[in-house]
C-alpha cells in the first residue's frame, strides 16, 4: 500500500510547537478529510483543533507502508506519526 505523508505542525496550549505526520492512503484526494484526522488527533491531545489549517498541514511525499502501518490505515483510514513535542 502506498501512503501519503502530510507534514503537520500545531501550537500546543502551552506554546510548544507540535510536529507530527498524518498518514493516509495515497488514493485519498480530500485535503479536508486529512485536516479532520489531524483535528481529531489534536482534540485527543487536549489541544485546540481550530489551529490546524492547510498552512500547517502540507502534503510531503508518498511512500510504501510497512505491513503494520498498512493494517492501521486500513482499520482507521489514517495514522499519526508523532515527531516532536506531542507528549
PyMOL commands that place a pseudoatom at each C-alpha (Angstrom):
pseudoatom trace, name=CA, resn=UNK, resi=1, chain=A, elem=C, hetatm=0, pos=[0.000, 0.000, 0.000]
pseudoatom trace, name=CA, resn=UNK, resi=2, chain=A, elem=C, hetatm=0, pos=[1.189, 3.488, -0.829]
pseudoatom trace, name=CA, resn=UNK, resi=3, chain=A, elem=C, hetatm=0, pos=[0.580, 6.153, 1.790]
pseudoatom trace, name=CA, resn=UNK, resi=4, chain=A, elem=C, hetatm=0, pos=[0.608, 9.929, 1.517]
pseudoatom trace, name=CA, resn=UNK, resi=5, chain=A, elem=C, hetatm=0, pos=[2.515, 11.740, 4.247]
pseudoatom trace, name=CA, resn=UNK, resi=6, chain=A, elem=C, hetatm=0, pos=[1.289, 15.160, 5.387]
pseudoatom trace, name=CA, resn=UNK, resi=7, chain=A, elem=C, hetatm=0, pos=[3.856, 17.122, 7.382]
pseudoatom trace, name=CA, resn=UNK, resi=8, chain=A, elem=C, hetatm=0, pos=[1.901, 18.870, 10.136]
pseudoatom trace, name=CA, resn=UNK, resi=9, chain=A, elem=C, hetatm=0, pos=[2.569, 21.485, 12.807]
pseudoatom trace, name=CA, resn=UNK, resi=10, chain=A, elem=C, hetatm=0, pos=[0.286, 22.822, 15.542]
pseudoatom trace, name=CA, resn=UNK, resi=11, chain=A, elem=C, hetatm=0, pos=[0.857, 25.060, 18.535]
pseudoatom trace, name=CA, resn=UNK, resi=12, chain=A, elem=C, hetatm=0, pos=[0.084, 23.368, 21.857]
pseudoatom trace, name=CA, resn=UNK, resi=13, chain=A, elem=C, hetatm=0, pos=[-1.834, 25.222, 24.559]
pseudoatom trace, name=CA, resn=UNK, resi=14, chain=A, elem=C, hetatm=0, pos=[1.451, 25.708, 26.457]
pseudoatom trace, name=CA, resn=UNK, resi=15, chain=A, elem=C, hetatm=0, pos=[3.036, 27.353, 23.408]
pseudoatom trace, name=CA, resn=UNK, resi=16, chain=A, elem=C, hetatm=0, pos=[5.279, 24.486, 22.269]
pseudoatom trace, name=CA, resn=UNK, resi=17, chain=A, elem=C, hetatm=0, pos=[5.154, 23.580, 18.589]
pseudoatom trace, name=CA, resn=UNK, resi=18, chain=A, elem=C, hetatm=0, pos=[3.950, 20.041, 17.895]
pseudoatom trace, name=CA, resn=UNK, resi=19, chain=A, elem=C, hetatm=0, pos=[5.267, 18.276, 14.803]
pseudoatom trace, name=CA, resn=UNK, resi=20, chain=A, elem=C, hetatm=0, pos=[3.563, 15.144, 13.523]
pseudoatom trace, name=CA, resn=UNK, resi=21, chain=A, elem=C, hetatm=0, pos=[2.772, 13.402, 10.253]
pseudoatom trace, name=CA, resn=UNK, resi=22, chain=A, elem=C, hetatm=0, pos=[-0.710, 12.429, 9.152]
pseudoatom trace, name=CA, resn=UNK, resi=23, chain=A, elem=C, hetatm=0, pos=[-0.527, 9.216, 7.097]
pseudoatom trace, name=CA, resn=UNK, resi=24, chain=A, elem=C, hetatm=0, pos=[-3.387, 8.354, 4.736]
pseudoatom trace, name=CA, resn=UNK, resi=25, chain=A, elem=C, hetatm=0, pos=[-3.892, 6.128, 1.692]
pseudoatom trace, name=CA, resn=UNK, resi=26, chain=A, elem=C, hetatm=0, pos=[-2.227, 7.713, -1.339]
pseudoatom trace, name=CA, resn=UNK, resi=27, chain=A, elem=C, hetatm=0, pos=[-5.560, 7.452, -3.149]
pseudoatom trace, name=CA, resn=UNK, resi=28, chain=A, elem=C, hetatm=0, pos=[-7.206, 9.923, -0.736]
pseudoatom trace, name=CA, resn=UNK, resi=29, chain=A, elem=C, hetatm=0, pos=[-7.530, 13.252, -2.530]
pseudoatom trace, name=CA, resn=UNK, resi=30, chain=A, elem=C, hetatm=0, pos=[-9.576, 15.068, 0.121]
pseudoatom trace, name=CA, resn=UNK, resi=31, chain=A, elem=C, hetatm=0, pos=[-7.488, 17.681, 1.963]
pseudoatom trace, name=CA, resn=UNK, resi=32, chain=A, elem=C, hetatm=0, pos=[-10.391, 18.424, 4.327]
pseudoatom trace, name=CA, resn=UNK, resi=33, chain=A, elem=C, hetatm=0, pos=[-10.505, 14.761, 5.401]
pseudoatom trace, name=CA, resn=UNK, resi=34, chain=A, elem=C, hetatm=0, pos=[-6.779, 14.885, 6.190]
pseudoatom trace, name=CA, resn=UNK, resi=35, chain=A, elem=C, hetatm=0, pos=[-7.290, 18.072, 8.215]
pseudoatom trace, name=CA, resn=UNK, resi=36, chain=A, elem=C, hetatm=0, pos=[-10.170, 16.442, 10.089]
pseudoatom trace, name=CA, resn=UNK, resi=37, chain=A, elem=C, hetatm=0, pos=[-7.925, 13.500, 11.028]
pseudoatom trace, name=CA, resn=UNK, resi=38, chain=A, elem=C, hetatm=0, pos=[-5.401, 15.998, 12.379]
pseudoatom trace, name=CA, resn=UNK, resi=39, chain=A, elem=C, hetatm=0, pos=[-8.086, 17.906, 14.275]
pseudoatom trace, name=CA, resn=UNK, resi=40, chain=A, elem=C, hetatm=0, pos=[-9.339, 14.666, 15.816]
pseudoatom trace, name=CA, resn=UNK, resi=41, chain=A, elem=C, hetatm=0, pos=[-5.794, 13.850, 16.940]
pseudoatom trace, name=CA, resn=UNK, resi=42, chain=A, elem=C, hetatm=0, pos=[-5.311, 17.342, 18.413]
pseudoatom trace, name=CA, resn=UNK, resi=43, chain=A, elem=C, hetatm=0, pos=[-8.628, 17.166, 20.263]
pseudoatom trace, name=CA, resn=UNK, resi=44, chain=A, elem=C, hetatm=0, pos=[-7.499, 13.884, 21.819]
pseudoatom trace, name=CA, resn=UNK, resi=45, chain=A, elem=C, hetatm=0, pos=[-4.330, 15.631, 22.989]
pseudoatom trace, name=CA, resn=UNK, resi=46, chain=A, elem=C, hetatm=0, pos=[-6.314, 18.485, 24.571]
pseudoatom trace, name=CA, resn=UNK, resi=47, chain=A, elem=C, hetatm=0, pos=[-5.027, 20.996, 22.020]
pseudoatom trace, name=CA, resn=UNK, resi=48, chain=A, elem=C, hetatm=0, pos=[-7.304, 23.405, 20.193]
pseudoatom trace, name=CA, resn=UNK, resi=49, chain=A, elem=C, hetatm=0, pos=[-8.048, 21.742, 16.879]
pseudoatom trace, name=CA, resn=UNK, resi=50, chain=A, elem=C, hetatm=0, pos=[-9.097, 25.026, 15.247]
pseudoatom trace, name=CA, resn=UNK, resi=51, chain=A, elem=C, hetatm=0, pos=[-5.402, 25.873, 14.925]
pseudoatom trace, name=CA, resn=UNK, resi=52, chain=A, elem=C, hetatm=0, pos=[-4.930, 23.370, 12.109]
pseudoatom trace, name=CA, resn=UNK, resi=53, chain=A, elem=C, hetatm=0, pos=[-5.278, 24.651, 8.537]
pseudoatom trace, name=CA, resn=UNK, resi=54, chain=A, elem=C, hetatm=0, pos=[-3.730, 23.833, 5.164]
pseudoatom trace, name=CA, resn=UNK, resi=55, chain=A, elem=C, hetatm=0, pos=[-0.904, 26.202, 6.090]
pseudoatom trace, name=CA, resn=UNK, resi=56, chain=A, elem=C, hetatm=0, pos=[0.133, 23.926, 8.970]
pseudoatom trace, name=CA, resn=UNK, resi=57, chain=A, elem=C, hetatm=0, pos=[-0.628, 20.635, 7.210]
pseudoatom trace, name=CA, resn=UNK, resi=58, chain=A, elem=C, hetatm=0, pos=[1.022, 20.071, 3.830]
pseudoatom trace, name=CA, resn=UNK, resi=59, chain=A, elem=C, hetatm=0, pos=[1.480, 17.109, 1.554]
pseudoatom trace, name=CA, resn=UNK, resi=60, chain=A, elem=C, hetatm=0, pos=[5.084, 15.952, 1.787]
pseudoatom trace, name=CA, resn=UNK, resi=61, chain=A, elem=C, hetatm=0, pos=[5.557, 12.700, -0.147]
pseudoatom trace, name=CA, resn=UNK, resi=62, chain=A, elem=C, hetatm=0, pos=[4.267, 9.200, -0.936]
pseudoatom trace, name=CA, resn=UNK, resi=63, chain=A, elem=C, hetatm=0, pos=[5.946, 6.059, 0.374]
pseudoatom trace, name=CA, resn=UNK, resi=64, chain=A, elem=C, hetatm=0, pos=[5.301, 2.339, 0.762]
pseudoatom trace, name=CA, resn=UNK, resi=65, chain=A, elem=C, hetatm=0, pos=[3.709, 1.404, 4.079]
pseudoatom trace, name=CA, resn=UNK, resi=66, chain=A, elem=C, hetatm=0, pos=[5.127, -1.466, 6.126]
pseudoatom trace, name=CA, resn=UNK, resi=67, chain=A, elem=C, hetatm=0, pos=[2.545, -4.192, 6.932]
pseudoatom trace, name=CA, resn=UNK, resi=68, chain=A, elem=C, hetatm=0, pos=[1.822, -2.964, 10.482]
pseudoatom trace, name=CA, resn=UNK, resi=69, chain=A, elem=C, hetatm=0, pos=[1.132, 0.590, 9.269]
pseudoatom trace, name=CA, resn=UNK, resi=70, chain=A, elem=C, hetatm=0, pos=[-0.955, -0.711, 6.378]
pseudoatom trace, name=CA, resn=UNK, resi=71, chain=A, elem=C, hetatm=0, pos=[-3.138, -2.604, 8.886]
pseudoatom trace, name=CA, resn=UNK, resi=72, chain=A, elem=C, hetatm=0, pos=[-3.679, 0.547, 10.981]
pseudoatom trace, name=CA, resn=UNK, resi=73, chain=A, elem=C, hetatm=0, pos=[-4.539, 2.698, 7.951]
pseudoatom trace, name=CA, resn=UNK, resi=74, chain=A, elem=C, hetatm=0, pos=[-6.902, 0.023, 6.619]
pseudoatom trace, name=CA, resn=UNK, resi=75, chain=A, elem=C, hetatm=0, pos=[-8.639, -0.144, 10.009]
pseudoatom trace, name=CA, resn=UNK, resi=76, chain=A, elem=C, hetatm=0, pos=[-8.738, 3.581, 10.913]
pseudoatom trace, name=CA, resn=UNK, resi=77, chain=A, elem=C, hetatm=0, pos=[-8.363, 5.304, 7.489]
pseudoatom trace, name=CA, resn=UNK, resi=78, chain=A, elem=C, hetatm=0, pos=[-5.291, 7.176, 8.809]
pseudoatom trace, name=CA, resn=UNK, resi=79, chain=A, elem=C, hetatm=0, pos=[-2.421, 7.066, 11.265]
pseudoatom trace, name=CA, resn=UNK, resi=80, chain=A, elem=C, hetatm=0, pos=[-0.421, 9.678, 13.143]
pseudoatom trace, name=CA, resn=UNK, resi=81, chain=A, elem=C, hetatm=0, pos=[3.360, 9.605, 13.430]
pseudoatom trace, name=CA, resn=UNK, resi=82, chain=A, elem=C, hetatm=0, pos=[4.394, 11.764, 16.401]
pseudoatom trace, name=CA, resn=UNK, resi=83, chain=A, elem=C, hetatm=0, pos=[7.692, 13.515, 15.750]
pseudoatom trace, name=CA, resn=UNK, resi=84, chain=A, elem=C, hetatm=0, pos=[8.224, 16.350, 18.240]
pseudoatom trace, name=CA, resn=UNK, resi=85, chain=A, elem=C, hetatm=0, pos=[6.502, 17.815, 21.334]
pseudoatom trace, name=CA, resn=UNK, resi=86, chain=A, elem=C, hetatm=0, pos=[3.460, 15.550, 21.035]
pseudoatom trace, name=CA, resn=UNK, resi=87, chain=A, elem=C, hetatm=0, pos=[3.512, 14.224, 24.599]
for i in range(1, 87): cmd.bond("trace and resi %d" % i, "trace and resi %d" % (i + 1))
show_as sticks, trace
zoom trace
